[in-house]
Amino acid sequence: MHAAESLEDSIKFLLDYVAQSDVIFIRNGQKHTPQEAANHIKAKYEHFKSEIKTPEDFIRLSASKSLLTDQAYLVRTPDGKETQLSVWLTDALKKHRGG
């Protein structure tokens, strides 16, 4: 990521990354498609927008866990491995930034 990349650009990258991925998203024990997950995260982003100042805030507030059950969101990769969505997106953000 260039230093000049805006918060909106970073968030768009992360939402596109989710929507175009080949993983299964698990929210409160239910499986969701990448597009469903992106839509849900985007809706939470709209809710928390005023509190989000960095891409890390976006991940923490919009893409880490259920507000209702406090359960972490998970991603299941094609090899069957499950990872917390927040960890998966943080890794993607680091790679995007060239780290």
PDB file as gemmi writes it, atoms N, CA and C in Angstrom:
CRYST1    1.000    1.000    1.000  90.00  90.00  90.00 P 1                      
ATOM      1  N   MET A   1       0.847  -1.178   0.000  1.00  0.00           N  
ATOM      2  CA  MET A   1       0.000   0.000   0.000  1.00  0.00           C  
ATOM      3  C   MET A   1       0.886   1.233   0.000  1.00  0.00           C  
ATOM      4  N   HIS A   2       0.530   2.179  -0.800  1.00  0.00           N  
ATOM      5  CA  HIS A   2       1.259   3.444  -0.787  1.00  0.00           C  
ATOM      6  C   HIS A   2       0.786   4.247   0.414  1.00  0.00           C  
ATOM      7  N   ALA A   3       1.655   5.062   0.952  1.00  0.00           N  
ATOM      8  CA  ALA A   3       1.298   5.876   2.105  1.00  0.00           C  
ATOM      9  C   ALA A   3       0.066   6.727   1.801  1.00  0.00           C  
ATOM     10  N   ALA A   4      -0.109   7.048   0.527  1.00  0.00           N  
ATOM     11  CA  ALA A   4      -1.204   7.930   0.134  1.00  0.00           C  
ATOM     12  C   ALA A   4      -2.544   7.201   0.013  1.00  0.00           C  
ATOM     13  N   GLU A   5      -2.538   5.873   0.113  1.00  0.00           N  
ATOM     14  CA  GLU A   5      -3.811   5.159  -0.044  1.00  0.00           C  
ATOM     15  C   GLU A   5      -4.782   5.589   1.049  1.00  0.00           C  
ATOM     16  N   SER A   6      -5.972   5.944   0.636  1.00  0.00           N  
ATOM     17  CA  SER A   6      -6.966   6.422   1.602  1.00  0.00           C  
ATOM     18  C   SER A   6      -7.575   5.261   2.375  1.00  0.00           C  
ATOM     19  N   LEU A   7      -8.197   5.587   3.476  1.00  0.00           N  
ATOM     20  CA  LEU A   7      -8.907   4.587   4.266  1.00  0.00           C  
ATOM     21  C   LEU A   7      -9.969   3.899   3.398  1.00  0.00           C  
ATOM     22  N   GLU A   8     -10.684   4.692   2.587  1.00  0.00           N  
ATOM     23  CA  GLU A   8     -11.719   4.123   1.714  1.00  0.00           C  
ATOM     24  C   GLU A   8     -11.120   3.113   0.746  1.00  0.00           C  
ATOM     25  N   ASP A   9      -9.946   3.440   0.178  1.00  0.00           N  
ATOM     26  CA  ASP A   9      -9.296   2.517  -0.762  1.00  0.00           C  
ATOM     27  C   ASP A   9      -8.892   1.222  -0.061  1.00  0.00           C  
ATOM     28  N   SER A  10      -8.370   1.339   1.149  1.00  0.00           N  
ATOM     29  CA  SER A  10      -7.980   0.146   1.910  1.00  0.00           C  
ATOM     30  C   SER A  10      -9.194  -0.718   2.212  1.00  0.00           C  
ATOM     31  N   ILE A  11     -10.282  -0.084   2.614  1.00  0.00           N  
ATOM     32  CA  ILE A  11     -11.507  -0.824   2.937  1.00  0.00           C  
ATOM     33  C   ILE A  11     -12.083  -1.464   1.676  1.00  0.00           C  
ATOM     34  N   LYS A  12     -12.049  -0.748   0.562  1.00  0.00           N  
ATOM     35  CA  LYS A  12     -12.513  -1.324  -0.704  1.00  0.00           C  
ATOM     36  C   LYS A  12     -11.659  -2.543  -1.060  1.00  0.00           C  
ATOM     37  N   PHE A  13     -10.344  -2.436  -0.889  1.00  0.00           N  
ATOM     38  CA  PHE A  13      -9.471  -3.581  -1.153  1.00  0.00           C  
ATOM     39  C   PHE A  13      -9.899  -4.778  -0.301  1.00  0.00           C  
ATOM     40  N   LEU A  14     -10.120  -4.563   0.998  1.00  0.00           N  
ATOM     41  CA  LEU A  14     -10.466  -5.664   1.897  1.00  0.00           C  
ATOM     42  C   LEU A  14     -11.830  -6.263   1.545  1.00  0.00           C  
ATOM     43  N   LEU A  15     -12.804  -5.431   1.225  1.00  0.00           N  
ATOM     44  CA  LEU A  15     -14.127  -5.942   0.842  1.00  0.00           C  
ATOM     45  C   LEU A  15     -14.047  -6.732  -0.464  1.00  0.00           C  
ATOM     46  N   ASP A  16     -13.270  -6.224  -1.428  1.00  0.00           N  
ATOM     47  CA  ASP A  16     -13.094  -6.954  -2.690  1.00  0.00           C  
ATOM     48  C   ASP A  16     -12.363  -8.272  -2.446  1.00  0.00           C  
ATOM     49  N   TYR A  17     -11.382  -8.231  -1.557  1.00  0.00           N  
ATOM     50  CA  TYR A  17     -10.605  -9.431  -1.224  1.00  0.00           C  
ATOM     51  C   TYR A  17     -11.539 -10.516  -0.674  1.00  0.00           C  
ATOM     52  N   VAL A  18     -12.436 -10.106   0.203  1.00  0.00           N  
ATOM     53  CA  VAL A  18     -13.418 -11.047   0.762  1.00  0.00           C  
ATOM     54  C   VAL A  18     -14.344 -11.558  -0.342  1.00  0.00           C  
ATOM     55  N   ALA A  19     -14.912 -10.650  -1.113  1.00  0.00           N  
ATOM     56  CA  ALA A  19     -15.923 -11.020  -2.115  1.00  0.00           C  
ATOM     57  C   ALA A  19     -15.355 -11.938  -3.194  1.00  0.00           C  
ATOM     58  N   GLN A  20     -14.064 -11.778  -3.508  1.00  0.00           N  
ATOM     59  CA  GLN A  20     -13.462 -12.544  -4.605  1.00  0.00           C  
ATOM     60  C   GLN A  20     -12.674 -13.764  -4.119  1.00  0.00           C  
ATOM     61  N   SER A  21     -12.761 -14.061  -2.848  1.00  0.00           N  
ATOM     62  CA  SER A  21     -11.991 -15.182  -2.303  1.00  0.00           C  
ATOM     63  C   SER A  21     -12.689 -16.510  -2.602  1.00  0.00           C  
ATOM     64  N   ASP A  22     -11.951 -17.598  -2.379  1.00  0.00           N  
ATOM     65  CA  ASP A  22     -12.535 -18.928  -2.597  1.00  0.00           C  
ATOM     66  C   ASP A  22     -12.652 -19.675  -1.275  1.00  0.00           C  
ATOM     67  N   VAL A  23     -13.072 -18.955  -0.246  1.00  0.00           N  
ATOM     68  CA  VAL A  23     -13.207 -19.557   1.080  1.00  0.00           C  
ATOM     69  C   VAL A  23     -14.676 -19.562   1.491  1.00  0.00           C  
ATOM     70  N   ILE A  24     -14.972 -20.340   2.524  1.00  0.00           N  
ATOM     71  CA  ILE A  24     -16.301 -20.350   3.133  1.00  0.00           C  
ATOM     72  C   ILE A  24     -16.203 -19.498   4.396  1.00  0.00           C  
ATOM     73  N   PHE A  25     -17.153 -18.616   4.579  1.00  0.00           N  
ATOM     74  CA  PHE A  25     -17.185 -17.784   5.780  1.00  0.00           C  
ATOM     75  C   PHE A  25     -18.150 -18.403   6.775  1.00  0.00           C  
ATOM     76  N   ILE A  26     -17.751 -18.432   8.025  1.00  0.00           N  
ATOM     77  CA  ILE A  26     -18.587 -19.021   9.067  1.00  0.00           C  
ATOM     78  C   ILE A  26     -18.888 -17.941  10.102  1.00  0.00           C  
ATOM     79  N   ARG A  27     -20.189 -17.669  10.221  1.00  0.00           N  
ATOM     80  CA  ARG A  27     -20.656 -16.654  11.161  1.00  0.00           C  
ATOM     81  C   ARG A  27     -21.707 -17.301  12.049  1.00  0.00           C  
ATOM     82  N   ASN A  28     -21.447 -17.363  13.336  1.00  0.00           N  
ATOM     83  CA  ASN A  28     -22.372 -17.987  14.291  1.00  0.00           C  
ATOM     84  C   ASN A  28     -22.751 -19.403  13.868  1.00  0.00           C  
ATOM     85  N   GLY A  29     -21.746 -20.134  13.379  1.00  0.00           N  
ATOM     86  CA  GLY A  29     -21.964 -21.524  13.010  1.00  0.00           C  
ATOM     87  C   GLY A  29     -22.590 -21.739  11.642  1.00  0.00           C  
ATOM     88  N   GLN A  30     -22.973 -20.667  10.970  1.00  0.00           N  
ATOM     89  CA  GLN A  30     -23.608 -20.770   9.646  1.00  0.00           C  
ATOM     90  C   GLN A  30     -22.591 -20.467   8.550  1.00  0.00           C  
ATOM     91  N   LYS A  31     -22.653 -21.238   7.468  1.00  0.00           N  
ATOM     92  CA  LYS A  31     -21.747 -21.008   6.341  1.00  0.00           C  
ATOM     93  C   LYS A  31     -22.315 -19.934   5.429  1.00  0.00           C  
ATOM     94  N   HIS A  32     -21.423 -19.102   4.909  1.00  0.00           N  
ATOM     95  CA  HIS A  32     -21.817 -18.023   3.995  1.00  0.00           C  
ATOM     96  C   HIS A  32     -20.849 -17.964   2.818  1.00  0.00           C  
ATOM     97  N   THR A  33     -21.375 -17.502   1.694  1.00  0.00           N  
ATOM     98  CA  THR A  33     -20.536 -17.320   0.511  1.00  0.00           C  
ATOM     99  C   THR A  33     -19.674 -16.067   0.691  1.00  0.00           C  
ATOM    100  N   PRO A  34     -18.612 -15.950  -0.103  1.00  0.00           N  
ATOM    101  CA  PRO A  34     -17.794 -14.733  -0.042  1.00  0.00           C  
ATOM    102  C   PRO A  34     -18.620 -13.461  -0.247  1.00  0.00           C  
ATOM    103  N   GLN A  35     -19.557 -13.479  -1.193  1.00  0.00           N  
ATOM    104  CA  GLN A  35     -20.354 -12.270  -1.451  1.00  0.00           C  
ATOM    105  C   GLN A  35     -21.260 -11.945  -0.259  1.00  0.00           C  
ATOM    106  N   GLU A  36     -21.854 -12.971   0.345  1.00  0.00           N  
ATOM    107  CA  GLU A  36     -22.687 -12.732   1.543  1.00  0.00           C  
ATOM    108  C   GLU A  36     -21.839 -12.142   2.659  1.00  0.00           C  
ATOM    109  N   ALA A  37     -20.629 -12.677   2.818  1.00  0.00           N  
ATOM    110  CA  ALA A  37     -19.739 -12.171   3.865  1.00  0.00           C  
ATOM    111  C   ALA A  37     -19.372 -10.719   3.606  1.00  0.00           C  
ATOM    112  N   ALA A  38     -19.031 -10.392   2.357  1.00  0.00           N  
ATOM    113  CA  ALA A  38     -18.668  -9.011   2.014  1.00  0.00           C  
ATOM    114  C   ALA A  38     -19.841  -8.066   2.294  1.00  0.00           C  
ATOM    115  N   ASN A  39     -21.045  -8.502   1.950  1.00  0.00           N  
ATOM    116  CA  ASN A  39     -22.232  -7.667   2.189  1.00  0.00           C  
ATOM    117  C   ASN A  39     -22.440  -7.429   3.677  1.00  0.00           C  
ATOM    118  N   HIS A  40     -22.247  -8.465   4.482  1.00  0.00           N  
ATOM    119  CA  HIS A  40     -22.420  -8.344   5.929  1.00  0.00           C  
ATOM    120  C   HIS A  40     -21.363  -7.397   6.524  1.00  0.00           C  
ATOM    121  N   ILE A  41     -20.120  -7.591   6.118  1.00  0.00           N  
ATOM    122  CA  ILE A  41     -19.030  -6.744   6.623  1.00  0.00           C  
ATOM    123  C   ILE A  41     -19.269  -5.284   6.224  1.00  0.00           C  
ATOM    124  N   LYS A  42     -19.744  -5.092   4.992  1.00  0.00           N  
ATOM    125  CA  LYS A  42     -20.008  -3.727   4.518  1.00  0.00           C  
ATOM    126  C   LYS A  42     -21.120  -3.081   5.344  1.00  0.00           C  
ATOM    127  N   ALA A  43     -22.143  -3.842   5.665  1.00  0.00           N  
ATOM    128  CA  ALA A  43     -23.243  -3.311   6.487  1.00  0.00           C  
ATOM    129  C   ALA A  43     -22.742  -2.920   7.873  1.00  0.00           C  
ATOM    130  N   LYS A  44     -21.864  -3.750   8.444  1.00  0.00           N  
ATOM    131  CA  LYS A  44     -21.293  -3.415   9.759  1.00  0.00           C  
ATOM    132  C   LYS A  44     -20.390  -2.197   9.654  1.00  0.00           C  
ATOM    133  N   TYR A  45     -19.673  -2.092   8.542  1.00  0.00           N  
ATOM    134  CA  TYR A  45     -18.829  -0.909   8.324  1.00  0.00           C  
ATOM    135  C   TYR A  45     -19.685   0.354   8.332  1.00  0.00           C  
ATOM    136  N   GLU A  46     -20.816   0.321   7.636  1.00  0.00           N  
ATOM    137  CA  GLU A  46     -21.701   1.497   7.600  1.00  0.00           C  
ATOM    138  C   GLU A  46     -22.149   1.850   9.023  1.00  0.00           C  
ATOM    139  N   HIS A  47     -22.412   0.850   9.828  1.00  0.00           N  
ATOM    140  CA  HIS A  47     -22.854   1.057  11.210  1.00  0.00           C  
ATOM    141  C   HIS A  47     -21.757   1.715  12.055  1.00  0.00           C  
ATOM    142  N   PHE A  48     -20.506   1.262  11.882  1.00  0.00           N  
ATOM    143  CA  PHE A  48     -19.395   1.725  12.728  1.00  0.00           C  
ATOM    144  C   PHE A  48     -18.554   2.827  12.082  1.00  0.00           C  
ATOM    145  N   LYS A  49     -18.981   3.309  10.921  1.00  0.00           N  
ATOM    146  CA  LYS A  49     -18.157   4.221  10.120  1.00  0.00           C  
ATOM    147  C   LYS A  49     -17.516   5.347  10.935  1.00  0.00           C  
ATOM    148  N   SER A  50     -18.278   5.961  11.825  1.00  0.00           N  
ATOM    149  CA  SER A  50     -17.752   7.110  12.571  1.00  0.00           C  
ATOM    150  C   SER A  50     -16.610   6.725  13.510  1.00  0.00           C  
ATOM    151  N   GLU A  51     -16.521   5.456  13.886  1.00  0.00           N  
ATOM    152  CA  GLU A  51     -15.462   5.014  14.807  1.00  0.00           C  
ATOM    153  C   GLU A  51     -14.235   4.486  14.071  1.00  0.00           C  
ATOM    154  N   ILE A  52     -14.341   4.311  12.761  1.00  0.00           N  
ATOM    155  CA  ILE A  52     -13.267   3.680  11.997  1.00  0.00           C  
ATOM    156  C   ILE A  52     -12.328   4.730  11.419  1.00  0.00           C  
ATOM    157  N   LYS A  53     -11.092   4.707  11.898  1.00  0.00           N  
ATOM    158  CA  LYS A  53     -10.086   5.676  11.442  1.00  0.00           C  
ATOM    159  C   LYS A  53      -8.967   5.000  10.642  1.00  0.00           C  
ATOM    160  N   THR A  54      -8.807   3.680  10.810  1.00  0.00           N  
ATOM    161  CA  THR A  54      -7.731   2.952  10.144  1.00  0.00           C  
ATOM    162  C   THR A  54      -8.289   1.638   9.592  1.00  0.00           C  
ATOM    163  N   PRO A  55      -7.570   1.002   8.657  1.00  0.00           N  
ATOM    164  CA  PRO A  55      -8.013  -0.315   8.187  1.00  0.00           C  
ATOM    165  C   PRO A  55      -8.080  -1.334   9.322  1.00  0.00           C  
ATOM    166  N   GLU A  56      -7.193  -1.183  10.312  1.00  0.00           N  
ATOM    167  CA  GLU A  56      -7.214  -2.097  11.462  1.00  0.00           C  
ATOM    168  C   GLU A  56      -8.503  -1.924  12.267  1.00  0.00           C  
ATOM    169  N   ASP A  57      -8.970  -0.673  12.405  1.00  0.00           N  
ATOM    170  CA  ASP A  57     -10.262  -0.426  13.074  1.00  0.00           C  
ATOM    171  C   ASP A  57     -11.381  -1.114  12.300  1.00  0.00           C  
ATOM    172  N   PHE A  58     -11.305  -1.011  10.965  1.00  0.00           N  
ATOM    173  CA  PHE A  58     -12.318  -1.635  10.110  1.00  0.00           C  
ATOM    174  C   PHE A  58     -12.381  -3.137  10.369  1.00  0.00           C  
ATOM    175  N   ILE A  59     -11.210  -3.783  10.400  1.00  0.00           N  
ATOM    176  CA  ILE A  59     -11.172  -5.231  10.634  1.00  0.00           C  
ATOM    177  C   ILE A  59     -11.711  -5.552  12.026  1.00  0.00           C  
ATOM    178  N   ARG A  60     -11.271  -4.794  13.024  1.00  0.00           N  
ATOM    179  CA  ARG A  60     -11.667  -5.066  14.409  1.00  0.00           C  
ATOM    180  C   ARG A  60     -13.175  -4.891  14.611  1.00  0.00           C  
ATOM    181  N   LEU A  61     -13.731  -3.826  14.050  1.00  0.00           N  
ATOM    182  CA  LEU A  61     -15.137  -3.510  14.298  1.00  0.00           C  
ATOM    183  C   LEU A  61     -16.100  -4.199  13.325  1.00  0.00           C  
ATOM    184  N   SER A  62     -15.674  -4.387  12.083  1.00  0.00           N  
ATOM    185  CA  SER A  62     -16.602  -4.880  11.058  1.00  0.00           C  
ATOM    186  C   SER A  62     -16.399  -6.333  10.689  1.00  0.00           C  
ATOM    187  N   ALA A  63     -15.201  -6.877  10.950  1.00  0.00           N  
ATOM    188  CA  ALA A  63     -14.885  -8.188  10.378  1.00  0.00           C  
ATOM    189  C   ALA A  63     -14.196  -9.127  11.359  1.00  0.00           C  
ATOM    190  N   SER A  64     -14.519  -9.010  12.651  1.00  0.00           N  
ATOM    191  CA  SER A  64     -13.838  -9.908  13.585  1.00  0.00           C  
ATOM    192  C   SER A  64     -14.775 -10.865  14.303  1.00  0.00           C  
ATOM    193  N   LYS A  65     -15.939 -10.356  14.765  1.00  0.00           N  
ATOM    194  CA  LYS A  65     -16.820 -11.246  15.526  1.00  0.00           C  
ATOM    195  C   LYS A  65     -18.250 -10.740  15.500  1.00  0.00           C  
ATOM    196  N   SER A  66     -19.154 -11.617  15.887  1.00  0.00           N  
ATOM    197  CA  SER A  66     -20.571 -11.291  15.948  1.00  0.00           C  
ATOM    198  C   SER A  66     -20.858 -10.400  17.148  1.00  0.00           C  
ATOM    199  N   LEU A  67     -21.603  -9.352  16.914  1.00  0.00           N  
ATOM    200  CA  LEU A  67     -22.018  -8.494  18.033  1.00  0.00           C  
ATOM    201  C   LEU A  67     -23.037  -9.215  18.907  1.00  0.00           C  
ATOM    202  N   LEU A  68     -23.818 -10.101  18.297  1.00  0.00           N  
ATOM    203  CA  LEU A  68     -24.881 -10.788  19.038  1.00  0.00           C  
ATOM    204  C   LEU A  68     -24.336 -11.884  19.935  1.00  0.00           C  
ATOM    205  N   THR A  69     -23.428 -12.704  19.411  1.00  0.00           N  
ATOM    206  CA  THR A  69     -22.980 -13.878  20.158  1.00  0.00           C  
ATOM    207  C   THR A  69     -21.538 -13.767  20.648  1.00  0.00           C  
ATOM    208  N   ASP A  70     -20.808 -12.759  20.160  1.00  0.00           N  
ATOM    209  CA  ASP A  70     -19.398 -12.580  20.505  1.00  0.00           C  
ATOM    210  C   ASP A  70     -18.510 -13.686  19.913  1.00  0.00           C  
ATOM    211  N   GLN A  71     -19.064 -14.507  19.011  1.00  0.00           N  
ATOM    212  CA  GLN A  71     -18.273 -15.564  18.369  1.00  0.00           C  
ATOM    213  C   GLN A  71     -17.433 -14.957  17.251  1.00  0.00           C  
ATOM    214  N   ALA A  72     -16.173 -15.378  17.188  1.00  0.00           N  
ATOM    215  CA  ALA A  72     -15.291 -14.907  16.116  1.00  0.00           C  
ATOM    216  C   ALA A  72     -15.802 -15.399  14.770  1.00  0.00           C  
ATOM    217  N   TYR A  73     -15.699 -14.543  13.761  1.00  0.00           N  
ATOM    218  CA  TYR A  73     -15.965 -14.967  12.390  1.00  0.00           C  
ATOM    219  C   TYR A  73     -14.786 -15.810  11.930  1.00  0.00           C  
ATOM    220  N   LEU A  74     -15.082 -16.858  11.168  1.00  0.00           N  
ATOM    221  CA  LEU A  74     -14.035 -17.752  10.674  1.00  0.00           C  
ATOM    222  C   LEU A  74     -14.072 -17.821   9.155  1.00  0.00           C  
ATOM    223  N   VAL A  75     -12.918 -18.162   8.582  1.00  0.00           N  
ATOM    224  CA  VAL A  75     -12.869 -18.510   7.164  1.00  0.00           C  
ATOM    225  C   VAL A  75     -12.342 -19.932   7.079  1.00  0.00           C  
ATOM    226  N   ARG A  76     -12.936 -20.708   6.171  1.00  0.00           N  
ATOM    227  CA  ARG A  76     -12.464 -22.074   5.924  1.00  0.00           C  
ATOM    228  C   ARG A  76     -11.923 -22.106   4.502  1.00  0.00           C  
ATOM    229  N   THR A  77     -10.617 -22.347   4.387  1.00  0.00           N  
ATOM    230  CA  THR A  77      -9.964 -22.375   3.080  1.00  0.00           C  
ATOM    231  C   THR A  77     -10.251 -23.704   2.395  1.00  0.00           C  
ATOM    232  N   PRO A  78      -9.991 -23.788   1.077  1.00  0.00           N  
ATOM    233  CA  PRO A  78     -10.297 -25.017   0.338  1.00  0.00           C  
ATOM    234  C   PRO A  78      -9.648 -26.275   0.932  1.00  0.00           C  
ATOM    235  N   ASP A  79      -8.534 -26.117   1.649  1.00  0.00           N  
ATOM    236  CA  ASP A  79      -7.887 -27.290   2.261  1.00  0.00           C  
ATOM    237  C   ASP A  79      -8.530 -27.684   3.594  1.00  0.00           C  
ATOM    238  N   GLY A  80      -9.606 -26.983   3.988  1.00  0.00           N  
ATOM    239  CA  GLY A  80     -10.335 -27.330   5.201  1.00  0.00           C  
ATOM    240  C   GLY A  80      -9.844 -26.643   6.462  1.00  0.00           C  
ATOM    241  N   LYS A  81      -8.806 -25.829   6.340  1.00  0.00           N  
ATOM    242  CA  LYS A  81      -8.240 -25.142   7.509  1.00  0.00           C  
ATOM    243  C   LYS A  81      -9.117 -23.942   7.881  1.00  0.00           C  
ATOM    244  N   GLU A  82      -9.358 -23.774   9.170  1.00  0.00           N  
ATOM    245  CA  GLU A  82     -10.141 -22.622   9.623  1.00  0.00           C  
ATOM    246  C   GLU A  82      -9.240 -21.609  10.311  1.00  0.00           C  
ATOM    247  N   THR A  83      -9.482 -20.344  10.001  1.00  0.00           N  
ATOM    248  CA  THR A  83      -8.719 -19.230  10.555  1.00  0.00           C  
ATOM    249  C   THR A  83      -9.704 -18.142  10.942  1.00  0.00           C  
ATOM    250  N   GLN A  84      -9.381 -17.363  11.956  1.00  0.00           N  
ATOM    251  CA  GLN A  84     -10.242 -16.230  12.290  1.00  0.00           C  
ATOM    252  C   GLN A  84     -10.201 -15.230  11.142  1.00  0.00           C  
ATOM    253  N   LEU A  85     -11.358 -14.709  10.776  1.00  0.00           N  
ATOM    254  CA  LEU A  85     -11.450 -13.747   9.685  1.00  0.00           C  
ATOM    255  C   LEU A  85     -10.546 -12.543   9.938  1.00  0.00           C  
ATOM    256  N   SER A  86     -10.473 -12.071  11.162  1.00  0.00           N  
ATOM    257  CA  SER A  86      -9.649 -10.896  11.463  1.00  0.00           C  
ATOM    258  C   SER A  86      -8.176 -11.154  11.176  1.00  0.00           C  
ATOM    259  N   VAL A  87      -7.687 -12.366  11.492  1.00  0.00           N  
ATOM    260  CA  VAL A  87      -6.291 -12.734  11.230  1.00  0.00           C  
ATOM    261  C   VAL A  87      -6.062 -12.829   9.722  1.00  0.00           C  
ATOM    262  N   TRP A  88      -6.991 -13.468   9.040  1.00  0.00           N  
ATOM    263  CA  TRP A  88      -6.910 -13.663   7.590  1.00  0.00           C  
ATOM    264  C   TRP A  88      -6.859 -12.319   6.863  1.00  0.00           C  
ATOM    265  N   LEU A  89      -7.712 -11.384   7.284  1.00  0.00           N  
ATOM    266  CA  LEU A  89      -7.749 -10.064   6.641  1.00  0.00           C  
ATOM    267  C   LEU A  89      -6.527  -9.229   7.012  1.00  0.00           C  
ATOM    268  N   THR A  90      -6.038  -9.351   8.244  1.00  0.00           N  
ATOM    269  CA  THR A  90      -4.837  -8.615   8.646  1.00  0.00           C  
ATOM    270  C   THR A  90      -3.647  -9.064   7.808  1.00  0.00           C  
ATOM    271  N   ASP A  91      -3.543 -10.375   7.566  1.00  0.00           N  
ATOM    272  CA  ASP A  91      -2.477 -10.900   6.695  1.00  0.00           C  
ATOM    273  C   ASP A  91      -2.611 -10.337   5.280  1.00  0.00           C  
ATOM    274  N   ALA A  92      -3.834 -10.304   4.764  1.00  0.00           N  
ATOM    275  CA  ALA A  92      -4.068  -9.771   3.414  1.00  0.00           C  
ATOM    276  C   ALA A  92      -3.675  -8.300   3.346  1.00  0.00           C  
ATOM    277  N   LEU A  93      -3.991  -7.551   4.392  1.00  0.00           N  
ATOM    278  CA  LEU A  93      -3.660  -6.130   4.446  1.00  0.00           C  
ATOM    279  C   LEU A  93      -2.144  -5.938   4.454  1.00  0.00           C  
ATOM    280  N   LYS A  94      -1.446  -6.757   5.233  1.00  0.00           N  
ATOM    281  CA  LYS A  94       0.029  -6.667   5.288  1.00  0.00           C  
ATOM    282  C   LYS A  94       0.634  -6.931   3.907  1.00  0.00           C  
ATOM    283  N   LYS A  95       0.142  -7.967   3.223  1.00  0.00           N  
ATOM    284  CA  LYS A  95       0.639  -8.278   1.878  1.00  0.00           C  
ATOM    285  C   LYS A  95       0.333  -7.145   0.913  1.00  0.00           C  
ATOM    286  N   HIS A  96      -0.871  -6.592   1.027  1.00  0.00           N  
ATOM    287  CA  HIS A  96      -1.300  -5.473   0.175  1.00  0.00           C  
ATOM    288  C   HIS A  96      -0.367  -4.279   0.359  1.00  0.00           C  
ATOM    289  N   ARG A  97       0.068  -4.082   1.596  1.00  0.00           N  
ATOM    290  CA  ARG A  97       0.957  -2.959   1.885  1.00  0.00           C  
ATOM    291  C   ARG A  97       2.404  -3.243   1.508  1.00  0.00           C  
ATOM    292  N   GLY A  98       2.624  -4.482   1.073  1.00  0.00           N  
ATOM    293  CA  GLY A  98       3.973  -4.845   0.647  1.00  0.00           C  
ATOM    294  C   GLY A  98       4.839  -5.329   1.786  1.00  0.00           C  
ATOM    295  N   GLY A  99       4.174  -5.822   2.861  1.00  0.00           N  
ATOM    296  CA  GLY A  99       4.928  -6.242   4.027  1.00  0.00           C  
ATOM    297  C   GLY A  99       5.095  -7.699   4.152  1.00  0.00           C  
TER     298      GLY A  99                                                      
END                                                                             
